[in-house]
Amino acid sequence: MARERNLDLVEVAANANPPVCRIMDYGKFQYERTKKEREAKKAQKVIEVKEVRIRPKTAMYHVGFKLNRVRDWLKRGNKVKIRILFRAREITHSQLGRETLAEIAGDLADIATVEQAPLMDGKSLVMLLGPGPHKGGAEAARRAVSNARIRPPTEEQRAAMPASTSVEDETETVETASESVA
């Protein structure tokens, strides 16, 4: 039947019982499929991750200039990685970097969401911001940064923690235990 019409017999669903076949022009089908893929690729939006590097001793006045650039990137829909670089003995004062990141998160809360809380990455502290306002405003953004763990838990710590327990659950149990003792 396909030969009479000068078309191809194409197996559409091989796993079906019985197998499903269609009579079609296979060359035209392939052309249309690649055309649709090209159109879908054009419509796709590529999200870039930009990075800003700051030292812990950098004054907030100077950080403000970098934040202007960060605002532009976030308005364009890019994600921004903010990295606080520590040198030599500065690493012992990682709380200064955390405070700087908390202030940055608060300043950008109207346009950015904290997607990854600050984590130590070698000798630097890294936070990832995504476009879109932070729920709860500037104070919630500052709390999200200041309450986060700096270092990710090790494999031993993960194994010791029950799967349902989170950091907040542990602090609640400590508070209730101290109330019952008192």
Backbone as a ProteinNet text record, in pm:
[ID]
protein_1_A
[PRIMARY]
MARERNLDLVEVAANANPPVCRIMDYGKFQYERTKKEREAKKAQKVIEVKEVRIRPKTAMYHVGFKLNRVRDWLKRGNKVKIRILFRAREITHSQLGRETLAEIAGDLADIATVEQAPLMDGKSLVMLLGPGPHKGGAEAARRAVSNARIRPPTEEQRAAMPASTSVEDETETVETASESVA
[TERTIARY]
82.1	0	87.7	199.1	289.6	361.2	398	467.4	376.8	247.4	152.9	145.6	152.3	142.1	278.8	383.7	520.5	561.1	522.5	554.4	629.1	662.6	736.9	647.8	673.8	606.8	700.1	659.3	746	686.3	771.6	728.1	730.2	614	601.9	623	555.5	567.3	601.9	729.1	775.1	734.6	719.6	689.1	542.3	455.4	311.9	282.5	169.3	131.3	-3.5	-19.5	79.7	154.8	273.5	350.6	271.4	286.4	210.7	300.1	245.5	318.5	233.2	300.9	232.6	287.1	199.3	241.4	265.1	391.3	425.1	550.5	575.9	699.4	804.1	895.1	989.5	1086.4	1130.3	1219.7	1153.5	1026.6	952	934.2	907.6	890.1	1018.1	1133.5	1261.4	1287.6	1258.6	1279.4	1193.4	1066.3	976.6	1020.5	1069.1	1113.6	1236.3	1333.4	1452	1414.4	1316	1270.3	1207.5	1127	1066.1	1173.1	1273.6	1382.7	1459.3	1483.6	1551.8	1469.7	1339.1	1250.6	1248.6	1245.6	1245.8	1377.1	1487.5	1617.8	1626.9	1566.5	1565.8	1485.2	1375.6	1287.9	1348.2	1445.1	1507.4	1586.2	1578.3	1655.6	1771.8	1891.2	2010.7	2037.9	2043.7	2071.1	2220.3	2282.9	2425	2444.1	2554.4	2590.3	2708.8	2683.6	2788.4	2850.8	2971.4	3038.7	3099.1	3085.1	3145.3	3237.2	3360.9	3457.3	3482	3472.9	3490.3	3583.8	3664.2	3749.4	3675.2	3705.2	3633	3658.6	3771.1	3802.9	3748.9	3681.4	3627.6	3515.2	3520.9	3419.7	3286.7	3175.7	3043.5	3020.1	3084.6	3073.8	3121.9	3235.3	3291.7	3213.5	3159.9	3077.3	2952.1	2904.9	2786.5	2800.7	2919	2941.4	2925.3	2974.9	2961.3	2815.6	2742.9	2602	2517.7	2558.6	2487.8	2497.5	2613.5	2632.8	2552	2550.5	2474.1	2325.5	2273.7	2133	2101.9	2191.3	2170.4	2164.4	2255.2	2256.6	2128.6	2082.7	1961	1839	1836.5	1725.4	1721.1	1836.8	1843.9	1808.3	1793.6	1755.4	1872	1992.4	2108.3	2114.9	2180.4	2209.8	2345.3	2366.5	2491.1	2550.9	2678.8	2753.4	2840.8	2822.3	2902.8	3004.8	3131.7	3241.5	3322.4	3336.9	3422.4	3555.1	3662.7	3794.5	3872.5	3918.8	4001.5	4145.9	4237.4	4379.9	4444.9	4537	4620.6	4536.4	4560	4493.2	4353.1	4308.6	4173.1	4068	4102.5	4008.1	3959.1	4040.2	3998.2	3882.1	3860.3	3750.9	3643.7	3599.3	3499.2	3365.4	3341.6	3216	3205.8	3319.2	3315.5	3260.3	3301.4	3249.3	3101.6	3060.4	2919.2	2835.4	2888	2816.4	2804.5	2910.8	2906.6	2802.3	2798.6	2700.2	2558.2	2538.9	2405.8	2360.6	2452	2417.7	2386.5	2463.1	2438.8	2302.7	2272	2143.2	2028.5	2045.6	1943	1925.1	2035.4	2028.6	1962.9	1983.8	1931.5	1801.1	1740.5	1620.4	1503.4	1499.6	1390.4	1398.7	1515.9	1534.5	1593.9	1648.2	1718.1	1671.7	1676.7	1647.2	1775.9	1798.9	1916.7	1886.7	1951.1	1928.5	2020.8	2141	2234.8	2292.7	2269.4	2321.6	2474.1	2541.8	2688.7	2751.1	2845.5	2921.3	3068.8	3153.9	3297.6	3337.2	3412.3	3464.1	3613.8	3689.2	3832.5	3856	3921	3946.1	3849.3	3732.8	3634.9	3496.3	3413.9	3276.3	3187.7	3098.7	3023.2	2873.3	2799.2	2653.8	2599.3	2488.1	2428.5	2294.9	2277.4	2154	2085.4	1953.2	1875.6	1780.4	1731.2	1639.5	1505.6	1439.2	1309	1322.1	1223.9	1233.8	1231.4	1299.4	1307.4	1179.1	1118.4	996.6	1031.5	956.1	981.7	1065.7	1117.7	1192.8	1336.6	1392.2	1534.4	1571	1485.3	1517.8	1522.2	1429.2	1427.4	1551.6	1596.3	1717.4	1839.1	1847.3	1960.3	1960.2	1840.6	1831.6	1870.5	1830.6	1864.6	2014.9	2085.1	2230.9	2296.6	2251	2318.1	2287.9	2175.1	2141.6	2195.1	2250	2298.4	2432.8	2457.1	2587.1	2689.9	2810.6	2916.5	2971.3	2994.5	3050.6	2940.2	2937.8	2839.1	2870.6	2769	2796.8	2880.5	2971.9	3055.9	2973.2	3030.2	2961.1	2931.3	3025.8	3005.3	2889.4	2881.1	2772.1	2638.7	2637	2512.4	2467	2561.9	2527.2	2473.2	2525.7	2482.6	2344.4	2307.7	2177.3	2068	1954.6	1840.1	1791.8	1732	1691.4	1588.1	1500.8	1394.7	1439.3	1554.6	1599.8	1669.3	1635.5	1704	1772.2	1842.6	1913.7	1814.8	1698.3	1598.3	1543.2	1519.3	1467.4	1563.8	1694	1793	1789.9	1775.7	1773.2	1647	1533.8	1411	1423.3	1484.6	1498.3	1591.5	1692.8	1783.7	1709.4	1624.6	1549.9	1452.6	1382.1	1286.3	1357.1	1475.3	1551.1	1597.9	1640.3	1687.4	1570.9	1450.5	1334.3	1294.5	1303.2	1263.9	1364.3	1490.9	1593.2	1574.2	1539.9	1526.9	1404.6
-118.3	0	126.3	124.9	239.4	258.9	148.6	159.6	219.5	185.2	238.7	391.1	443.5	588.7	657.3	578.8	630.5	694.9	628.1	673.7	563.7	589.9	493.8	438.8	314.6	251.9	265.3	347.3	380	322.2	251.2	194.1	305.6	339.2	449.9	402	296	243.9	95.9	65.1	-73.5	-155.2	-90.2	-162.2	-197.3	-137.3	-164.2	-304.8	-359.1	-492.5	-481.1	-492.9	-511.9	-381.9	-390.2	-269.2	-174.9	-43.7	57	112.9	119.2	172.3	279.6	374.3	479.3	484.3	523.6	545.5	694.8	733.4	875.6	893.3	1017.2	1052.4	1075.3	981.9	985.7	1103.8	1140.5	1255.4	1385	1402.4	1521.3	1522.2	1404.8	1392.2	1433.7	1385.8	1422.1	1572.2	1630.4	1773.8	1855	1819.6	1892.8	1877.6	1759.5	1736.6	1822.1	1828.3	1911.8	2059.9	2099.5	2238	2275.1	2186	2209	2217.8	2130.9	2133.6	2265.2	2316.3	2444.6	2558.2	2556.7	2660.2	2653.6	2533.3	2517.4	2566.8	2544.7	2588.9	2741.2	2805.6	2951.3	3009.6	2945.1	2994.2	2971.8	2881.7	2851.7	2970.9	2994	3102.7	3042.8	3084.3	3034.8	3124.6	3065.1	3140.8	3131.4	3246.5	3251.5	3272.6	3222	3246.5	3341.7	3464.5	3565.7	3556.4	3611.1	3602.4	3737.6	3770.9	3891.4	3846.7	3896.8	3861.8	3983.7	3960.8	4068.6	4018.6	4105.5	4072.8	4110.8	4045.7	4077.8	4219.3	4279.2	4414	4522.9	4484.9	4583.5	4660.8	4792.5	4877.3	4863.4	4876.1	4862.1	4969.5	5083.2	5187.4	5133.9	5063.6	5009	4886.2	4809.7	4694.4	4742.7	4861.7	4918.4	4929.7	4963	4972.2	4835.5	4733.5	4598.4	4553.9	4597.1	4559.2	4622.2	4739.3	4799.2	4708.4	4652.7	4559.3	4430.9	4384.3	4264.1	4287.7	4405.8	4438.1	4429	4480	4472.8	4327.7	4245.1	4104	4034.3	4062.6	3999.3	4044.8	4170.5	4220.2	4150.3	4112.6	4039.6	3891.7	3845.3	3705.7	3613.2	3667.1	3583.8	3554.6	3446.4	3416.6	3477.4	3510.1	3574.6	3498.7	3466.3	3401.4	3508.3	3527.5	3625.8	3549.7	3582.1	3509.3	3607.2	3573.3	3649.4	3574.5	3637.2	3573.7	3605.7	3502.7	3519.4	3489.2	3569.3	3544.2	3522.8	3429.3	3400.7	3387.5	3473.7	3459.1	3519.3	3578.1	3633.4	3524.1	3401.7	3290.3	3267.2	3307.6	3289.4	3382.1	3486.6	3580.5	3564	3440.8	3415	3480.7	3516.6	3582.6	3719.9	3784.6	3912.3	3892.4	3785.1	3753.7	3721.3	3648.3	3613.9	3740.6	3833.9	3960.1	4039.9	4041.4	4111.4	4049.4	3915.1	3847.7	3871.9	3877.7	3905.4	4045.4	4140.5	4277.7	4285.9	4214.5	4212.9	4150.4	4039.1	3973.2	4065.2	4139.7	4234.4	4347.5	4398.9	4508.8	4465.7	4340.7	4292.1	4213.4	4212.1	4131.5	4172.3	4297.6	4342.7	4286.8	4235.7	4187.9	4047.2	3996.4	3867.2	3774.8	3645.2	3540.9	3465.2	3432.5	3353.7	3209	3160	3022.9	2924.6	2968.5	2883.6	2969.8	2927.7	3000.6	2993.2	3080.7	3082.6	2949.2	2905.2	2782.6	2810.5	2747.9	2760	2674.6	2733.9	2663.8	2690.8	2606.3	2630.7	2747.3	2853.1	2971.5	3083.9	3050.6	3154.1	3112.1	3211.1	3192.5	3229.4	3138.1	3155.5	3154.3	3248.1	3253.5	3271.8	3203.9	3212.3	3284.9	3386.6	3464	3440.3	3431.1	3415.3	3531.9	3554.1	3665.4	3641.6	3749.6	3742.9	3788.1	3863.1	3915.9	3805.1	3827.3	3730.5	3738.7	3624.3	3622.3	3662.7	3755.8	3800.9	3925.6	3970.4	4094.8	4083.9	4201.2	4212.1	4137.1	4145.8	4078.5	3927.7	3871.5	3727.2	3684.9	3767.7	3736	3736.8	3837	3842.8	3721.8	3683.4	3566.7	3438.7	3426.5	3306.6	3291.8	3403	3398.6	3373.7	3442.3	3430.6	3299.1	3234.6	3107.3	2985.7	3004.6	2891.2	2842.4	2713.8	2656.4	2701.3	2730.5	2771.7	2650.6	2544.5	2424.2	2320.3	2253.3	2146.4	2031.3	1958.6	1848.4	1739.5	1681	1573.9	1446.2	1346.6	1218.7	1156.6	1169.6	1114.5	1184.1	1318	1392.5	1356.2	1337.3	1298.2	1160.8	1069.5	934.2	935.3	1025.1	1031.9	1094.9	1185.1	1251.6	1160.5	1151.3	1079	1152.9	1081.4	1140.9	1251.4	1238.7	1338.1	1458.3	1451	1558.4	1666.2	1790.6	1902.6	1981.8	2085.8	2168.3	2235	2278.9	2344.8	2247.8	2119.6	2022	2001.9	2001.2	1981.1	2094.8	2219.3	2332.5	2330.7	2284.7	2277.8	2175.1	2058.9	1957	2003.7	2080.1	2132.3	2229.3	2315.4	2412.2	2342.5	2239.6	2170.8	2093.9	2040	1967.1	2062.9	2182.9	2278.8	2330.8	2338.4	2381.1	2276	2147.1	2042.1	2026.1	2057.1	2048.7	2161.2	2279.3	2397.1	2394.4
0	0	0	79.8	85.8	-47.4	-114.2	-243	-349.9	-345.3	-443.6	-434.6	-311.6	-289.9	-295.9	-313.4	-318.7	-185.2	-74.3	61.1	135.3	262.6	344.5	454.9	494.2	606.9	727.1	827.3	940	1067.4	1142.9	1270.8	1376.2	1431.1	1525.3	1668.5	1709.3	1846.4	1839.3	1858.3	1847.9	1970.3	2084.7	2208.6	2223.2	2143.5	2152.9	2100	2142.1	2097.6	2028.8	1904.3	1798.3	1769.2	1707.1	1675.5	1584.6	1610.1	1535.1	1424	1302.3	1187.3	1119.9	1054.1	978.8	836.8	747.8	609.1	594.8	567.1	555.2	471.6	434.7	366.2	475.2	493.4	604.9	595.2	476.3	456.9	501.7	466.3	507	659.1	716.5	862.2	935.1	888.5	951.6	939.1	824.6	802.7	900.2	913.2	1003.5	1148.9	1186.3	1324.2	1356.3	1265.4	1289.9	1290.9	1208.8	1206.8	1342.5	1399.5	1530.9	1639.6	1631.9	1730.1	1724.2	1602.6	1587.4	1647.1	1623.6	1678.1	1830.6	1886.1	2031.4	2091.3	2019.2	2067.2	2066.6	1966.7	1961	2076.8	2111.8	2218.5	2357.5	2366.9	2495.1	2545.4	2676.6	2734.8	2813	2781.3	2849.2	2969	3086.4	3208.3	3237.2	3240.2	3270.7	3419.9	3472.2	3611.5	3611.3	3653.3	3662.8	3801.7	3817.9	3947.7	3985.3	4112.6	4168	4280.3	4279.2	4384	4471.7	4602.9	4700.1	4809	4863.5	4977.9	5105.4	5218.7	5342.1	5393.4	5356.5	5402.6	5311	5202.8	5110.4	5178.8	5171.3	5233.7	5159.1	5232.5	5171.2	5064.6	5077.5	4975.9	4841	4840.6	4717.2	4670.9	4765.4	4729.4	4656.3	4691.9	4627.1	4476.7	4429	4284.5	4218.4	4285.4	4230.1	4234.7	4337.5	4349	4238	4188.9	4075.5	3953.2	3931.4	3819.7	3842.7	3968.9	4003.2	3974.3	4009.5	3983.5	3834	3750.6	3605.5	3558.3	3607.6	3568.3	3611.6	3732.7	3782.3	3702.9	3661.1	3579	3444	3392.8	3265	3280.7	3405.9	3429.6	3457.8	3477.2	3508	3657.5	3691.2	3830.8	3863.2	3990.7	4030	4148.7	4134.6	4242.7	4306.6	4437.6	4509.3	4592.2	4570.3	4634.7	4719.3	4848.1	4938.3	4944.8	4898.3	4893.8	5020.9	5088.5	5207.9	5172.2	5225.4	5205.3	5339.9	5343.6	5461.4	5587.4	5687.8	5817.3	5820.5	5711.2	5706.9	5724.7	5690.9	5698	5840.6	5939.8	6079.5	6114.9	6035.9	6060.7	5953.6	5932.9	5829.2	5861.6	5988.8	6023.5	5956.5	5927.8	5855.9	5714.1	5651	5518.2	5522.8	5626.3	5642.6	5662.6	5743.6	5766.8	5637.2	5558.4	5430.4	5338.6	5332.1	5247.4	5297.3	5430.2	5484.9	5445.3	5450.3	5411.8	5262.5	5181.3	5036.6	5007.4	5073.9	5052.8	5092.9	5201.8	5243.7	5144.7	5091.7	4994.7	4863.6	4825.4	4697.9	4711.6	4830.5	4854.2	4764.9	4720.9	4635.2	4493.5	4456.1	4318.9	4312.6	4425.2	4422	4533.8	4505.8	4602.5	4631.2	4758.4	4794.8	4757.3	4650.8	4604.7	4676.5	4707.4	4782.4	4892.6	5014.9	5130	5127.6	5199	5196.6	5238.1	5158.4	5186.2	5162.5	5243.4	5222.8	5103.6	5013.7	4896.3	4893.1	4959.4	4972.1	5065.6	5016.3	5097.5	5064.4	5013.6	4982	5030	5052.4	5097.2	4978.5	4936.9	4813.9	4842.5	4780.6	4789.9	4648.3	4617.2	4484.3	4494.2	4409.7	4404.2	4271	4274.7	4152.7	4135.9	4014.1	3991.7	4060.3	4099.1	4165.6	4309.7	4359.9	4495.8	4600.6	4711.2	4819.8	4901.8	4930	5010.6	5152.6	5207.9	5344.1	5349.8	5237.9	5232.6	5277.9	5311.3	5342	5470.1	5572.5	5699.9	5681.8	5605.5	5580.4	5503.6	5409.9	5333.2	5425.1	5513.5	5607.6	5700.1	5749.3	5837.9	5764.1	5637.4	5559.7	5546.6	5533.7	5519.5	5654.7	5757.8	5887.6	5957.6	5928.2	5993.4	5919.4	5802.5	5723.3	5775.8	5754.1	5790	5688.1	5736.5	5644.3	5570.4	5640.9	5579.1	5561.4	5448.3	5430.7	5525.6	5573.7	5665.4	5598.3	5674.8	5621.1	5610.1	5545.8	5530.1	5666.6	5761	5895.3	5964.7	5951.3	6012.9	5949.4	5817.8	5751.4	5797.1	5814.1	5857.8	6001	6084.7	6224.1	6238.3	6144.2	6151.6	6098.7	6168.9	6110.5	5986.6	5893.8	5766.7	5784.5	5884.4	5902.6	5984.7	6050.5	6137.7	6056.5	6086	6023.8	6133.4	6097.2	6194	6288.7	6237.9	6321.2	6424.3	6385.7	6479.6	6595.6	6568.3	6673.2	6773.8	6727.2	6819.6	6904.2	6850.4	6927.9	7039.1	7010.3	7113.3	7224.1	7191.1	7292.9	7382.5	7325.2	7404.5	7498.1	7448.7	7533.7	7644.2	7615.2	7716.5	7826	7789.2	7889.6	7974.7	7919	7995.2	8096.7	8058.8	8150.3	8263.6	8240.6	8344.1	8444.7	8399.5	8485.2	8573
[MASK]
++++++++++++++++++++++++++++++++++++++++++++++++++++++++++++++++++++++++++++++++++++++++++++++++++++++++++++++++++++++++++++++++++++++++++++++++++++++++++++++++++++++++++++++++++++++

